[in-house]
Amino acid sequence: MTSGTETGGVTGTPDKDYNLIWYVEACLSNALRLETYIQDAERDKDTEVVDLFRKAQADSRKGAELGKALLRSRLDGG
């Protein structure tokens, strides 16, 4: 949150946890969206764009996995 004020009272989730949940969702959503873009590029036989989007998709998956691991450890009390 950019307001400088903790909004966890409204959401029931502290901002730092909410932000981590948001990050994981954004990474997963991006990986899913990129699959459509990869298919579009494959249909047009544009291997450069396919390669770029596959790398971006892998980065998004990696970010999601890192975020999930951190979230899991925090939810488990670690």
mmCIF file of the N, C-alpha and C atoms, coordinates in Angstrom:
data_MODEL
# 
_entry.id   MODEL 
# 
loop_
_atom_site.group_PDB 
_atom_site.id 
_atom_site.type_symbol 
_atom_site.label_atom_id 
_atom_site.label_alt_id 
_atom_site.label_comp_id 
_atom_site.label_asym_id 
_atom_site.label_entity_id 
_atom_site.label_seq_id 
_atom_site.pdbx_PDB_ins_code 
_atom_site.Cartn_x 
_atom_site.Cartn_y 
_atom_site.Cartn_z 
_atom_site.occupancy 
_atom_site.B_iso_or_equiv 
_atom_site.pdbx_formal_charge 
_atom_site.auth_seq_id 
_atom_site.auth_comp_id 
_atom_site.auth_asym_id 
_atom_site.auth_atom_id 
_atom_site.pdbx_PDB_model_num 
ATOM 1   N N  . MET A 1 1  ? 0.837   -1.174  0.000   1.00 0.00 ? 1  MET A N  1 
ATOM 2   C CA . MET A 1 1  ? 0.000   0.000   0.000   1.00 0.00 ? 1  MET A CA 1 
ATOM 3   C C  . MET A 1 1  ? 0.884   1.240   0.000   1.00 0.00 ? 1  MET A C  1 
ATOM 4   N N  . THR A 1 2  ? 0.475   2.242   -0.684  1.00 0.00 ? 2  THR A N  1 
ATOM 5   C CA . THR A 1 2  ? 1.296   3.432   -0.809  1.00 0.00 ? 2  THR A CA 1 
ATOM 6   C C  . THR A 1 2  ? 0.903   4.554   0.135   1.00 0.00 ? 2  THR A C  1 
ATOM 7   N N  . SER A 1 3  ? -0.189  4.403   0.860   1.00 0.00 ? 3  SER A N  1 
ATOM 8   C CA . SER A 1 3  ? -0.679  5.490   1.694   1.00 0.00 ? 3  SER A CA 1 
ATOM 9   C C  . SER A 1 3  ? 0.158   5.705   2.942   1.00 0.00 ? 3  SER A C  1 
ATOM 10  N N  . GLY A 1 4  ? 1.000   4.728   3.310   1.00 0.00 ? 4  GLY A N  1 
ATOM 11  C CA . GLY A 1 4  ? 1.786   4.856   4.519   1.00 0.00 ? 4  GLY A CA 1 
ATOM 12  C C  . GLY A 1 4  ? 1.002   4.439   5.754   1.00 0.00 ? 4  GLY A C  1 
ATOM 13  N N  . THR A 1 5  ? -0.241  4.053   5.588   1.00 0.00 ? 5  THR A N  1 
ATOM 14  C CA . THR A 1 5  ? -1.100  3.642   6.686   1.00 0.00 ? 5  THR A CA 1 
ATOM 15  C C  . THR A 1 5  ? -1.424  2.168   6.539   1.00 0.00 ? 5  THR A C  1 
ATOM 16  N N  . GLU A 1 6  ? -1.243  1.431   7.612   1.00 0.00 ? 6  GLU A N  1 
ATOM 17  C CA . GLU A 1 6  ? -1.573  0.009   7.617   1.00 0.00 ? 6  GLU A CA 1 
ATOM 18  C C  . GLU A 1 6  ? -3.073  -0.158  7.435   1.00 0.00 ? 6  GLU A C  1 
ATOM 19  N N  . THR A 1 7  ? -3.474  -0.956  6.452   1.00 0.00 ? 7  THR A N  1 
ATOM 20  C CA . THR A 1 7  ? -4.902  -1.158  6.170   1.00 0.00 ? 7  THR A CA 1 
ATOM 21  C C  . THR A 1 7  ? -5.378  -2.549  6.573   1.00 0.00 ? 7  THR A C  1 
ATOM 22  N N  . GLY A 1 8  ? -4.558  -3.261  7.328   1.00 0.00 ? 8  GLY A N  1 
ATOM 23  C CA . GLY A 1 8  ? -4.921  -4.611  7.749   1.00 0.00 ? 8  GLY A CA 1 
ATOM 24  C C  . GLY A 1 8  ? -6.203  -4.678  8.544   1.00 0.00 ? 8  GLY A C  1 
ATOM 25  N N  . GLY A 1 9  ? -6.551  -3.588  9.222   1.00 0.00 ? 9  GLY A N  1 
ATOM 26  C CA . GLY A 1 9  ? -7.804  -3.570  9.961   1.00 0.00 ? 9  GLY A CA 1 
ATOM 27  C C  . GLY A 1 9  ? -9.008  -3.680  9.048   1.00 0.00 ? 9  GLY A C  1 
ATOM 28  N N  . VAL A 1 10 ? -8.872  -3.179  7.838   1.00 0.00 ? 10 VAL A N  1 
ATOM 29  C CA . VAL A 1 10 ? -9.961  -3.233  6.856   1.00 0.00 ? 10 VAL A CA 1 
ATOM 30  C C  . VAL A 1 10 ? -10.028 -4.623  6.228   1.00 0.00 ? 10 VAL A C  1 
ATOM 31  N N  . THR A 1 11 ? -8.887  -5.158  5.824   1.00 0.00 ? 11 THR A N  1 
ATOM 32  C CA . THR A 1 11 ? -8.861  -6.433  5.104   1.00 0.00 ? 11 THR A CA 1 
ATOM 33  C C  . THR A 1 11 ? -8.772  -7.636  6.028   1.00 0.00 ? 11 THR A C  1 
ATOM 34  N N  . GLY A 1 12 ? -8.323  -7.418  7.260   1.00 0.00 ? 12 GLY A N  1 
ATOM 35  C CA . GLY A 1 12 ? -8.102  -8.537  8.170   1.00 0.00 ? 12 GLY A CA 1 
ATOM 36  C C  . GLY A 1 12 ? -6.771  -9.222  7.930   1.00 0.00 ? 12 GLY A C  1 
ATOM 37  N N  . THR A 1 13 ? -5.955  -8.651  7.058   1.00 0.00 ? 13 THR A N  1 
ATOM 38  C CA . THR A 1 13 ? -4.648  -9.199  6.706   1.00 0.00 ? 13 THR A CA 1 
ATOM 39  C C  . THR A 1 13 ? -3.632  -8.060  6.723   1.00 0.00 ? 13 THR A C  1 
ATOM 40  N N  . PRO A 1 14 ? -2.550  -8.196  7.477   1.00 0.00 ? 14 PRO A N  1 
ATOM 41  C CA . PRO A 1 14 ? -1.540  -7.131  7.480   1.00 0.00 ? 14 PRO A CA 1 
ATOM 42  C C  . PRO A 1 14 ? -1.051  -6.834  6.066   1.00 0.00 ? 14 PRO A C  1 
ATOM 43  N N  . ASP A 1 15 ? -0.741  -5.573  5.805   1.00 0.00 ? 15 ASP A N  1 
ATOM 44  C CA . ASP A 1 15 ? -0.321  -5.163  4.464   1.00 0.00 ? 15 ASP A CA 1 
ATOM 45  C C  . ASP A 1 15 ? 0.808   -6.026  3.918   1.00 0.00 ? 15 ASP A C  1 
ATOM 46  N N  . LYS A 1 16 ? 1.824   -6.314  4.735   1.00 0.00 ? 16 LYS A N  1 
ATOM 47  C CA . LYS A 1 16 ? 2.960   -7.089  4.227   1.00 0.00 ? 16 LYS A CA 1 
ATOM 48  C C  . LYS A 1 16 ? 2.519   -8.472  3.760   1.00 0.00 ? 16 LYS A C  1 
ATOM 49  N N  . ASP A 1 17 ? 1.567   -9.076  4.440   1.00 0.00 ? 17 ASP A N  1 
ATOM 50  C CA . ASP A 1 17 ? 1.053   -10.385 4.015   1.00 0.00 ? 17 ASP A CA 1 
ATOM 51  C C  . ASP A 1 17 ? 0.159   -10.243 2.793   1.00 0.00 ? 17 ASP A C  1 
ATOM 52  N N  . TYR A 1 18 ? -0.688  -9.227  2.814   1.00 0.00 ? 18 TYR A N  1 
ATOM 53  C CA . TYR A 1 18 ? -1.564  -8.963  1.665   1.00 0.00 ? 18 TYR A CA 1 
ATOM 54  C C  . TYR A 1 18 ? -0.728  -8.725  0.417   1.00 0.00 ? 18 TYR A C  1 
ATOM 55  N N  . ASN A 1 19 ? 0.324   -7.927  0.549   1.00 0.00 ? 19 ASN A N  1 
ATOM 56  C CA . ASN A 1 19 ? 1.184   -7.617  -0.589  1.00 0.00 ? 19 ASN A CA 1 
ATOM 57  C C  . ASN A 1 19 ? 1.849   -8.877  -1.127  1.00 0.00 ? 19 ASN A C  1 
ATOM 58  N N  . LEU A 1 20 ? 2.247   -9.775  -0.256  1.00 0.00 ? 20 LEU A N  1 
ATOM 59  C CA . LEU A 1 20 ? 2.855   -11.032 -0.679  1.00 0.00 ? 20 LEU A CA 1 
ATOM 60  C C  . LEU A 1 20 ? 1.830   -11.910 -1.405  1.00 0.00 ? 20 LEU A C  1 
ATOM 61  N N  . ILE A 1 21 ? 0.619   -11.962 -0.880  1.00 0.00 ? 21 ILE A N  1 
ATOM 62  C CA . ILE A 1 21 ? -0.454  -12.715 -1.551  1.00 0.00 ? 21 ILE A CA 1 
ATOM 63  C C  . ILE A 1 21 ? -0.725  -12.116 -2.926  1.00 0.00 ? 21 ILE A C  1 
ATOM 64  N N  . TRP A 1 22 ? -0.793  -10.786 -2.991  1.00 0.00 ? 22 TRP A N  1 
ATOM 65  C CA . TRP A 1 22 ? -1.013  -10.111 -4.274  1.00 0.00 ? 22 TRP A CA 1 
ATOM 66  C C  . TRP A 1 22 ? 0.097   -10.461 -5.258  1.00 0.00 ? 22 TRP A C  1 
ATOM 67  N N  . TYR A 1 23 ? 1.346   -10.443 -4.797  1.00 0.00 ? 23 TYR A N  1 
ATOM 68  C CA . TYR A 1 23 ? 2.485   -10.722 -5.662  1.00 0.00 ? 23 TYR A CA 1 
ATOM 69  C C  . TYR A 1 23 ? 2.386   -12.124 -6.265  1.00 0.00 ? 23 TYR A C  1 
ATOM 70  N N  . VAL A 1 24 ? 2.059   -13.102 -5.437  1.00 0.00 ? 24 VAL A N  1 
ATOM 71  C CA . VAL A 1 24 ? 1.924   -14.475 -5.936  1.00 0.00 ? 24 VAL A CA 1 
ATOM 72  C C  . VAL A 1 24 ? 0.818   -14.546 -6.978  1.00 0.00 ? 24 VAL A C  1 
ATOM 73  N N  . GLU A 1 25 ? -0.316  -13.932 -6.685  1.00 0.00 ? 25 GLU A N  1 
ATOM 74  C CA . GLU A 1 25 ? -1.431  -13.949 -7.640  1.00 0.00 ? 25 GLU A CA 1 
ATOM 75  C C  . GLU A 1 25 ? -1.044  -13.257 -8.940  1.00 0.00 ? 25 GLU A C  1 
ATOM 76  N N  . ALA A 1 26 ? -0.336  -12.141 -8.859  1.00 0.00 ? 26 ALA A N  1 
ATOM 77  C CA . ALA A 1 26 ? 0.070   -11.413 -10.059 1.00 0.00 ? 26 ALA A CA 1 
ATOM 78  C C  . ALA A 1 26 ? 1.028   -12.259 -10.904 1.00 0.00 ? 26 ALA A C  1 
ATOM 79  N N  . CYS A 1 27 ? 1.961   -12.941 -10.253 1.00 0.00 ? 27 CYS A N  1 
ATOM 80  C CA . CYS A 1 27 ? 2.891   -13.806 -10.990 1.00 0.00 ? 27 CYS A CA 1 
ATOM 81  C C  . CYS A 1 27 ? 2.154   -14.944 -11.688 1.00 0.00 ? 27 CYS A C  1 
ATOM 82  N N  . LEU A 1 28 ? 1.232   -15.580 -10.969 1.00 0.00 ? 28 LEU A N  1 
ATOM 83  C CA . LEU A 1 28 ? 0.470   -16.682 -11.560 1.00 0.00 ? 28 LEU A CA 1 
ATOM 84  C C  . LEU A 1 28 ? -0.410  -16.199 -12.706 1.00 0.00 ? 28 LEU A C  1 
ATOM 85  N N  . SER A 1 29 ? -1.045  -15.065 -12.512 1.00 0.00 ? 29 SER A N  1 
ATOM 86  C CA . SER A 1 29 ? -1.889  -14.492 -13.553 1.00 0.00 ? 29 SER A CA 1 
ATOM 87  C C  . SER A 1 29 ? -1.063  -14.152 -14.792 1.00 0.00 ? 29 SER A C  1 
ATOM 88  N N  . ASN A 1 30 ? 0.120   -13.604 -14.571 1.00 0.00 ? 30 ASN A N  1 
ATOM 89  C CA . ASN A 1 30 ? 0.998   -13.254 -15.681 1.00 0.00 ? 30 ASN A CA 1 
ATOM 90  C C  . ASN A 1 30 ? 1.432   -14.505 -16.449 1.00 0.00 ? 30 ASN A C  1 
ATOM 91  N N  . ALA A 1 31 ? 1.779   -15.573 -15.722 1.00 0.00 ? 31 ALA A N  1 
ATOM 92  C CA . ALA A 1 31 ? 2.176   -16.820 -16.381 1.00 0.00 ? 31 ALA A CA 1 
ATOM 93  C C  . ALA A 1 31 ? 1.038   -17.362 -17.235 1.00 0.00 ? 31 ALA A C  1 
ATOM 94  N N  . LEU A 1 32 ? -0.168  -17.277 -16.724 1.00 0.00 ? 32 LEU A N  1 
ATOM 95  C CA . LEU A 1 32 ? -1.328  -17.749 -17.469 1.00 0.00 ? 32 LEU A CA 1 
ATOM 96  C C  . LEU A 1 32 ? -1.582  -16.893 -18.702 1.00 0.00 ? 32 LEU A C  1 
ATOM 97  N N  . ARG A 1 33 ? -1.526  -15.584 -18.556 1.00 0.00 ? 33 ARG A N  1 
ATOM 98  C CA . ARG A 1 33 ? -1.740  -14.659 -19.677 1.00 0.00 ? 33 ARG A CA 1 
ATOM 99  C C  . ARG A 1 33 ? -0.670  -14.870 -20.765 1.00 0.00 ? 33 ARG A C  1 
ATOM 100 N N  . LEU A 1 34 ? 0.562   -15.085 -20.335 1.00 0.00 ? 34 LEU A N  1 
ATOM 101 C CA . LEU A 1 34 ? 1.641   -15.288 -21.293 1.00 0.00 ? 34 LEU A CA 1 
ATOM 102 C C  . LEU A 1 34 ? 1.432   -16.539 -22.138 1.00 0.00 ? 34 LEU A C  1 
ATOM 103 N N  . GLU A 1 35 ? 0.728   -17.526 -21.607 1.00 0.00 ? 35 GLU A N  1 
ATOM 104 C CA . GLU A 1 35 ? 0.445   -18.735 -22.392 1.00 0.00 ? 35 GLU A CA 1 
ATOM 105 C C  . GLU A 1 35 ? -0.361  -18.381 -23.638 1.00 0.00 ? 35 GLU A C  1 
ATOM 106 N N  . THR A 1 36 ? -1.316  -17.486 -23.497 1.00 0.00 ? 36 THR A N  1 
ATOM 107 C CA . THR A 1 36 ? -2.094  -17.019 -24.653 1.00 0.00 ? 36 THR A CA 1 
ATOM 108 C C  . THR A 1 36 ? -1.188  -16.303 -25.644 1.00 0.00 ? 36 THR A C  1 
ATOM 109 N N  . TYR A 1 37 ? -0.309  -15.461 -25.138 1.00 0.00 ? 37 TYR A N  1 
ATOM 110 C CA . TYR A 1 37 ? 0.599   -14.714 -26.010 1.00 0.00 ? 37 TYR A CA 1 
ATOM 111 C C  . TYR A 1 37 ? 1.572   -15.647 -26.725 1.00 0.00 ? 37 TYR A C  1 
ATOM 112 N N  . ILE A 1 38 ? 2.011   -16.691 -26.031 1.00 0.00 ? 38 ILE A N  1 
ATOM 113 C CA . ILE A 1 38 ? 2.896   -17.683 -26.655 1.00 0.00 ? 38 ILE A CA 1 
ATOM 114 C C  . ILE A 1 38 ? 2.160   -18.383 -27.791 1.00 0.00 ? 38 ILE A C  1 
ATOM 115 N N  . GLN A 1 39 ? 0.934   -18.770 -27.549 1.00 0.00 ? 39 GLN A N  1 
ATOM 116 C CA . GLN A 1 39 ? 0.153   -19.439 -28.589 1.00 0.00 ? 39 GLN A CA 1 
ATOM 117 C C  . GLN A 1 39 ? -0.062  -18.525 -29.791 1.00 0.00 ? 39 GLN A C  1 
ATOM 118 N N  . ASP A 1 40 ? -0.300  -17.243 -29.542 1.00 0.00 ? 40 ASP A N  1 
ATOM 119 C CA . ASP A 1 40 ? -0.459  -16.283 -30.641 1.00 0.00 ? 40 ASP A CA 1 
ATOM 120 C C  . ASP A 1 40 ? 0.819   -16.204 -31.466 1.00 0.00 ? 40 ASP A C  1 
ATOM 121 N N  . ALA A 1 41 ? 1.953   -16.116 -30.783 1.00 0.00 ? 41 ALA A N  1 
ATOM 122 C CA . ALA A 1 41 ? 3.235   -16.009 -31.482 1.00 0.00 ? 41 ALA A CA 1 
ATOM 123 C C  . ALA A 1 41 ? 3.564   -17.302 -32.225 1.00 0.00 ? 41 ALA A C  1 
ATOM 124 N N  . GLU A 1 42 ? 3.239   -18.436 -31.638 1.00 0.00 ? 42 GLU A N  1 
ATOM 125 C CA . GLU A 1 42 ? 3.464   -19.717 -32.315 1.00 0.00 ? 42 GLU A CA 1 
ATOM 126 C C  . GLU A 1 42 ? 2.617   -19.813 -33.576 1.00 0.00 ? 42 GLU A C  1 
ATOM 127 N N  . ARG A 1 43 ? 1.387   -19.362 -33.499 1.00 0.00 ? 43 ARG A N  1 
ATOM 128 C CA . ARG A 1 43 ? 0.511   -19.383 -34.664 1.00 0.00 ? 43 ARG A CA 1 
ATOM 129 C C  . ARG A 1 43 ? 1.097   -18.547 -35.796 1.00 0.00 ? 43 ARG A C  1 
ATOM 130 N N  . ASP A 1 44 ? 1.743   -17.433 -35.436 1.00 0.00 ? 44 ASP A N  1 
ATOM 131 C CA . ASP A 1 44 ? 2.381   -16.566 -36.437 1.00 0.00 ? 44 ASP A CA 1 
ATOM 132 C C  . ASP A 1 44 ? 3.809   -16.993 -36.764 1.00 0.00 ? 44 ASP A C  1 
ATOM 133 N N  . LYS A 1 45 ? 4.249   -18.096 -36.150 1.00 0.00 ? 45 LYS A N  1 
ATOM 134 C CA . LYS A 1 45 ? 5.593   -18.634 -36.371 1.00 0.00 ? 45 LYS A CA 1 
ATOM 135 C C  . LYS A 1 45 ? 6.690   -17.612 -36.068 1.00 0.00 ? 45 LYS A C  1 
ATOM 136 N N  . ASP A 1 46 ? 6.481   -16.829 -35.001 1.00 0.00 ? 46 ASP A N  1 
ATOM 137 C CA . ASP A 1 46 ? 7.443   -15.815 -34.571 1.00 0.00 ? 46 ASP A CA 1 
ATOM 138 C C  . ASP A 1 46 ? 8.232   -16.372 -33.386 1.00 0.00 ? 46 ASP A C  1 
ATOM 139 N N  . THR A 1 47 ? 9.296   -17.101 -33.707 1.00 0.00 ? 47 THR A N  1 
ATOM 140 C CA . THR A 1 47 ? 10.044  -17.800 -32.667 1.00 0.00 ? 47 THR A CA 1 
ATOM 141 C C  . THR A 1 47 ? 10.745  -16.853 -31.693 1.00 0.00 ? 47 THR A C  1 
ATOM 142 N N  . GLU A 1 48 ? 11.128  -15.669 -32.149 1.00 0.00 ? 48 GLU A N  1 
ATOM 143 C CA . GLU A 1 48 ? 11.760  -14.705 -31.234 1.00 0.00 ? 48 GLU A CA 1 
ATOM 144 C C  . GLU A 1 48 ? 10.797  -14.296 -30.130 1.00 0.00 ? 48 GLU A C  1 
ATOM 145 N N  . VAL A 1 49 ? 9.562   -14.021 -30.502 1.00 0.00 ? 49 VAL A N  1 
ATOM 146 C CA . VAL A 1 49 ? 8.563   -13.616 -29.511 1.00 0.00 ? 49 VAL A CA 1 
ATOM 147 C C  . VAL A 1 49 ? 8.198   -14.809 -28.629 1.00 0.00 ? 49 VAL A C  1 
ATOM 148 N N  . VAL A 1 50 ? 8.096   -15.991 -29.214 1.00 0.00 ? 50 VAL A N  1 
ATOM 149 C CA . VAL A 1 50 ? 7.818   -17.196 -28.435 1.00 0.00 ? 50 VAL A CA 1 
ATOM 150 C C  . VAL A 1 50 ? 8.897   -17.361 -27.367 1.00 0.00 ? 50 VAL A C  1 
ATOM 151 N N  . ASP A 1 51 ? 10.148  -17.252 -27.763 1.00 0.00 ? 51 ASP A N  1 
ATOM 152 C CA . ASP A 1 51 ? 11.254  -17.409 -26.807 1.00 0.00 ? 51 ASP A CA 1 
ATOM 153 C C  . ASP A 1 51 ? 11.194  -16.361 -25.702 1.00 0.00 ? 51 ASP A C  1 
ATOM 154 N N  . LEU A 1 52 ? 10.945  -15.125 -26.071 1.00 0.00 ? 52 LEU A N  1 
ATOM 155 C CA . LEU A 1 52 ? 10.849  -14.048 -25.086 1.00 0.00 ? 52 LEU A CA 1 
ATOM 156 C C  . LEU A 1 52 ? 9.734   -14.334 -24.087 1.00 0.00 ? 52 LEU A C  1 
ATOM 157 N N  . PHE A 1 53 ? 8.554   -14.688 -24.584 1.00 0.00 ? 53 PHE A N  1 
ATOM 158 C CA . PHE A 1 53 ? 7.424   -14.919 -23.703 1.00 0.00 ? 53 PHE A CA 1 
ATOM 159 C C  . PHE A 1 53 ? 7.617   -16.171 -22.854 1.00 0.00 ? 53 PHE A C  1 
ATOM 160 N N  . ARG A 1 54 ? 8.267   -17.195 -23.396 1.00 0.00 ? 54 ARG A N  1 
ATOM 161 C CA . ARG A 1 54 ? 8.546   -18.394 -22.586 1.00 0.00 ? 54 ARG A CA 1 
ATOM 162 C C  . ARG A 1 54 ? 9.494   -18.055 -21.432 1.00 0.00 ? 54 ARG A C  1 
ATOM 163 N N  . LYS A 1 55 ? 10.494  -17.225 -21.710 1.00 0.00 ? 55 LYS A N  1 
ATOM 164 C CA . LYS A 1 55 ? 11.416  -16.808 -20.640 1.00 0.00 ? 55 LYS A CA 1 
ATOM 165 C C  . LYS A 1 55 ? 10.675  -15.981 -19.599 1.00 0.00 ? 55 LYS A C  1 
ATOM 166 N N  . ALA A 1 56 ? 9.829   -15.085 -20.043 1.00 0.00 ? 56 ALA A N  1 
ATOM 167 C CA . ALA A 1 56 ? 9.047   -14.265 -19.119 1.00 0.00 ? 56 ALA A CA 1 
ATOM 168 C C  . ALA A 1 56 ? 8.103   -15.133 -18.293 1.00 0.00 ? 56 ALA A C  1 
ATOM 169 N N  . GLN A 1 57 ? 7.521   -16.126 -18.940 1.00 0.00 ? 57 GLN A N  1 
ATOM 170 C CA . GLN A 1 57 ? 6.618   -17.034 -18.240 1.00 0.00 ? 57 GLN A CA 1 
ATOM 171 C C  . GLN A 1 57 ? 7.384   -17.827 -17.169 1.00 0.00 ? 57 GLN A C  1 
ATOM 172 N N  . ALA A 1 58 ? 8.567   -18.286 -17.507 1.00 0.00 ? 58 ALA A N  1 
ATOM 173 C CA . ALA A 1 58 ? 9.393   -19.010 -16.532 1.00 0.00 ? 58 ALA A CA 1 
ATOM 174 C C  . ALA A 1 58 ? 9.742   -18.108 -15.350 1.00 0.00 ? 58 ALA A C  1 
ATOM 175 N N  . ASP A 1 59 ? 10.062  -16.855 -15.623 1.00 0.00 ? 59 ASP A N  1 
ATOM 176 C CA . ASP A 1 59 ? 10.355  -15.905 -14.545 1.00 0.00 ? 59 ASP A CA 1 
ATOM 177 C C  . ASP A 1 59 ? 9.133   -15.693 -13.664 1.00 0.00 ? 59 ASP A C  1 
ATOM 178 N N  . SER A 1 60 ? 7.956   -15.603 -14.272 1.00 0.00 ? 60 SER A N  1 
ATOM 179 C CA . SER A 1 60 ? 6.731   -15.422 -13.505 1.00 0.00 ? 60 SER A CA 1 
ATOM 180 C C  . SER A 1 60 ? 6.455   -16.638 -12.630 1.00 0.00 ? 60 SER A C  1 
ATOM 181 N N  . ARG A 1 61 ? 6.663   -17.820 -13.181 1.00 0.00 ? 61 ARG A N  1 
ATOM 182 C CA . ARG A 1 61 ? 6.468   -19.042 -12.384 1.00 0.00 ? 61 ARG A CA 1 
ATOM 183 C C  . ARG A 1 61 ? 7.450   -19.082 -11.221 1.00 0.00 ? 61 ARG A C  1 
ATOM 184 N N  . LYS A 1 62 ? 8.700   -18.701 -11.497 1.00 0.00 ? 62 LYS A N  1 
ATOM 185 C CA . LYS A 1 62 ? 9.721   -18.692 -10.448 1.00 0.00 ? 62 LYS A CA 1 
ATOM 186 C C  . LYS A 1 62 ? 9.328   -17.706 -9.351  1.00 0.00 ? 62 LYS A C  1 
ATOM 187 N N  . GLY A 1 63 ? 8.881   -16.517 -9.728  1.00 0.00 ? 63 GLY A N  1 
ATOM 188 C CA . GLY A 1 63 ? 8.447   -15.537 -8.745  1.00 0.00 ? 63 GLY A CA 1 
ATOM 189 C C  . GLY A 1 63 ? 7.296   -16.056 -7.906  1.00 0.00 ? 63 GLY A C  1 
ATOM 190 N N  . ALA A 1 64 ? 6.358   -16.723 -8.550  1.00 0.00 ? 64 ALA A N  1 
ATOM 191 C CA . ALA A 1 64 ? 5.221   -17.293 -7.820  1.00 0.00 ? 64 ALA A CA 1 
ATOM 192 C C  . ALA A 1 64 ? 5.690   -18.353 -6.839  1.00 0.00 ? 64 ALA A C  1 
ATOM 193 N N  . GLU A 1 65 ? 6.596   -19.215 -7.264  1.00 0.00 ? 65 GLU A N  1 
ATOM 194 C CA . GLU A 1 65 ? 7.093   -20.273 -6.379  1.00 0.00 ? 65 GLU A CA 1 
ATOM 195 C C  . GLU A 1 65 ? 7.850   -19.682 -5.193  1.00 0.00 ? 65 GLU A C  1 
ATOM 196 N N  . LEU A 1 66 ? 8.675   -18.676 -5.442  1.00 0.00 ? 66 LEU A N  1 
ATOM 197 C CA . LEU A 1 66 ? 9.395   -18.023 -4.344  1.00 0.00 ? 66 LEU A CA 1 
ATOM 198 C C  . LEU A 1 66 ? 8.419   -17.360 -3.377  1.00 0.00 ? 66 LEU A C  1 
ATOM 199 N N  . GLY A 1 67 ? 7.431   -16.682 -3.925  1.00 0.00 ? 67 GLY A N  1 
ATOM 200 C CA . GLY A 1 67 ? 6.432   -16.030 -3.094  1.00 0.00 ? 67 GLY A CA 1 
ATOM 201 C C  . GLY A 1 67 ? 5.613   -17.027 -2.297  1.00 0.00 ? 67 GLY A C  1 
ATOM 202 N N  . LYS A 1 68 ? 5.232   -18.139 -2.927  1.00 0.00 ? 68 LYS A N  1 
ATOM 203 C CA . LYS A 1 68 ? 4.452   -19.156 -2.224  1.00 0.00 ? 68 LYS A CA 1 
ATOM 204 C C  . LYS A 1 68 ? 5.263   -19.766 -1.083  1.00 0.00 ? 68 LYS A C  1 
ATOM 205 N N  . ALA A 1 69 ? 6.542   -20.006 -1.328  1.00 0.00 ? 69 ALA A N  1 
ATOM 206 C CA . ALA A 1 69 ? 7.390   -20.580 -0.280  1.00 0.00 ? 69 ALA A CA 1 
ATOM 207 C C  . ALA A 1 69 ? 7.500   -19.623 0.911   1.00 0.00 ? 69 ALA A C  1 
ATOM 208 N N  . LEU A 1 70 ? 7.689   -18.353 0.631   1.00 0.00 ? 70 LEU A N  1 
ATOM 209 C CA . LEU A 1 70 ? 7.786   -17.369 1.707   1.00 0.00 ? 70 LEU A CA 1 
ATOM 210 C C  . LEU A 1 70 ? 6.458   -17.245 2.441   1.00 0.00 ? 70 LEU A C  1 
ATOM 211 N N  . LEU A 1 71 ? 5.379   -17.195 1.699   1.00 0.00 ? 71 LEU A N  1 
ATOM 212 C CA . LEU A 1 71 ? 4.057   -17.097 2.307   1.00 0.00 ? 71 LEU A CA 1 
ATOM 213 C C  . LEU A 1 71 ? 3.782   -18.328 3.164   1.00 0.00 ? 71 LEU A C  1 
ATOM 214 N N  . ARG A 1 72 ? 4.121   -19.498 2.646   1.00 0.00 ? 72 ARG A N  1 
ATOM 215 C CA . ARG A 1 72 ? 3.903   -20.751 3.381   1.00 0.00 ? 72 ARG A CA 1 
ATOM 216 C C  . ARG A 1 72 ? 4.668   -20.730 4.705   1.00 0.00 ? 72 ARG A C  1 
ATOM 217 N N  . SER A 1 73 ? 5.922   -20.297 4.666   1.00 0.00 ? 73 SER A N  1 
ATOM 218 C CA . SER A 1 73 ? 6.718   -20.280 5.894   1.00 0.00 ? 73 SER A CA 1 
ATOM 219 C C  . SER A 1 73 ? 6.154   -19.290 6.895   1.00 0.00 ? 73 SER A C  1 
ATOM 220 N N  . ARG A 1 74 ? 5.636   -18.190 6.429   1.00 0.00 ? 74 ARG A N  1 
ATOM 221 C CA . ARG A 1 74 ? 5.071   -17.198 7.348   1.00 0.00 ? 74 ARG A CA 1 
ATOM 222 C C  . ARG A 1 74 ? 3.740   -17.656 7.915   1.00 0.00 ? 74 ARG A C  1 
ATOM 223 N N  . LEU A 1 75 ? 2.935   -18.313 7.104   1.00 0.00 ? 75 LEU A N  1 
ATOM 224 C CA . LEU A 1 75 ? 1.654   -18.811 7.585   1.00 0.00 ? 75 LEU A CA 1 
ATOM 225 C C  . LEU A 1 75 ? 1.839   -19.963 8.568   1.00 0.00 ? 75 LEU A C  1 
ATOM 226 N N  . ASP A 1 76 ? 2.953   -20.691 8.408   1.00 0.00 ? 76 ASP A N  1 
ATOM 227 C CA . ASP A 1 76 ? 3.266   -21.783 9.317   1.00 0.00 ? 76 ASP A CA 1 
ATOM 228 C C  . ASP A 1 76 ? 3.946   -21.283 10.588  1.00 0.00 ? 76 ASP A C  1 
ATOM 229 N N  . GLY A 1 77 ? 4.140   -19.972 10.677  1.00 0.00 ? 77 GLY A N  1 
ATOM 230 C CA . GLY A 1 77 ? 4.752   -19.402 11.867  1.00 0.00 ? 77 GLY A CA 1 
ATOM 231 C C  . GLY A 1 77 ? 6.256   -19.314 11.799  1.00 0.00 ? 77 GLY A C  1 
ATOM 232 N N  . GLY A 1 78 ? 6.814   -19.578 10.599  1.00 0.00 ? 78 GLY A N  1 
ATOM 233 C CA . GLY A 1 78 ? 8.281   -19.566 10.462  1.00 0.00 ? 78 GLY A CA 1 
ATOM 234 C C  . GLY A 1 78 ? 8.739   -18.223 10.132  1.00 0.00 ? 78 GLY A C  1 
# 
